[in-house]
């Protein structure tokens, strides 16, 4: 297993973030894929996200030997977890301040 360290400001780390949060193969058409899936699944959307969190966390160290790819899978899990949180906030199931989705925010906050 590779022990490569990821440095802050590393352009490869930035590319990895784009690959997770804004992959090119989802950037076509007039509606973002996340919104299409959410609309299609309705109330089942949170379950869909939860299943993907479980999938990516479960497989990250089994599918990839390279640490960069392992981190990419964990970031994908985090993205789905963030989507669950946003969906729950949007539907008023918590008392947190509701903030519209900012597609440029890749920090998870």
Wavefront OBJ file of the C-alpha trace (Angstrom):
o trace
v 0.000 0.000 0.000
v 1.362 3.419 -0.981
v 2.209 5.814 1.843
v 2.096 8.927 -0.363
v 1.344 12.108 1.580
v -1.089 14.644 0.190
v 0.169 18.184 0.628
v -2.096 21.163 1.148
v -2.116 23.166 -2.072
v -1.121 20.140 -4.127
v -2.719 20.518 -7.607
v -3.357 16.750 -7.718
v -5.380 17.035 -4.498
v -7.433 19.825 -6.093
v -8.052 17.657 -9.182
v -9.121 14.831 -6.876
v -11.672 17.145 -5.248
v -13.074 18.108 -8.646
v -13.262 14.430 -9.623
v -15.382 13.786 -6.512
v -17.581 16.888 -6.372
v -17.931 17.939 -10.007
v -17.043 15.025 -12.300
v -17.172 15.970 -15.977
v -19.405 13.045 -16.879
v -22.215 14.571 -14.770
v -21.856 18.080 -16.228
v -24.093 17.975 -19.274
v -27.697 18.852 -19.941
v -29.776 21.493 -18.217
v -30.192 19.819 -14.822
v -27.428 18.654 -12.512
v -27.435 14.905 -11.932
v -27.856 15.327 -8.145
v -31.047 17.322 -8.668
v -32.387 14.842 -11.224
v -31.835 11.891 -8.869
v -33.381 13.806 -5.964
v -36.438 14.647 -8.050
v -36.722 11.094 -9.362
v -36.428 9.392 -5.955
v -38.348 11.876 -3.829
v -38.510 10.647 -0.219
v -36.197 7.732 -1.064
v -33.327 10.117 -1.834
v -31.914 10.011 1.711
v -31.902 6.190 1.625
v -30.071 6.331 -1.723
v -27.424 8.635 -0.216
v -27.120 6.466 2.877
v -26.511 3.372 0.753
v -23.749 5.162 -1.119
v -22.108 6.313 2.137
v -22.045 2.684 3.308
v -20.734 1.480 -0.080
v -17.827 3.926 -0.295
v -16.767 3.548 3.349
v -16.959 -0.239 3.132
v -14.885 -0.597 -0.024
v -12.330 2.226 0.159
v -9.427 0.094 1.400
v -10.470 -3.106 -0.374
v -10.891 -1.715 -3.892
v -7.856 0.546 -3.995
v -4.259 -0.091 -2.931
v -3.295 3.529 -3.644
v -3.911 5.993 -0.793
v -5.015 8.744 -3.212
v -7.807 6.525 -4.571
v -8.769 5.461 -1.046
v -9.132 9.098 -0.037
v -11.171 9.782 -3.185
v -13.669 7.063 -2.161
v -13.888 8.489 1.364
v -14.531 11.946 -0.094
v -17.316 10.450 -2.200
v -18.821 9.002 0.995
v -18.563 12.433 2.619
v -20.282 14.030 -0.398
v -23.256 11.660 -0.035
v -23.358 12.290 3.723
v -23.384 16.044 3.049
v -26.263 15.524 0.611
v -28.206 13.654 3.317
v -27.641 16.530 5.742
v -28.685 19.142 3.164
v -31.821 17.203 2.326
v -32.793 16.843 5.988
v -32.132 20.542 6.623
v -34.154 21.495 3.556
v -37.155 19.491 4.701
v -37.087 21.109 8.149
v -36.345 17.948 10.054
v -33.819 19.772 12.221
v -33.543 23.239 13.738
v -30.308 24.208 11.966
v -30.328 27.295 9.771
v -31.421 26.385 6.296
v -28.901 27.459 3.705
v -29.349 26.959 -0.048
v -26.899 24.555 -1.672
v -23.702 26.220 -2.862
v -22.290 24.042 -5.690
v -18.893 25.761 -5.331
v -18.557 24.700 -1.681
v -16.403 21.574 -1.600
v -15.496 21.795 2.087
v -18.608 19.988 3.312
v -19.667 22.918 5.497
l 1 2 3 4 5 6 7 8 9 10 11 12 13 14 15 16 17 18 19 20 21 22 23 24 25 26 27 28 29 30 31 32 33 34 35 36 37 38 39 40 41 42 43 44 45 46 47 48 49 50 51 52 53 54 55 56 57 58 59 60 61 62 63 64 65 66 67 68 69 70 71 72 73 74 75 76 77 78 79 80 81 82 83 84 85 86 87 88 89 90 91 92 93 94 95 96 97 98 99 100 101 102 103 104 105 106 107 108 109
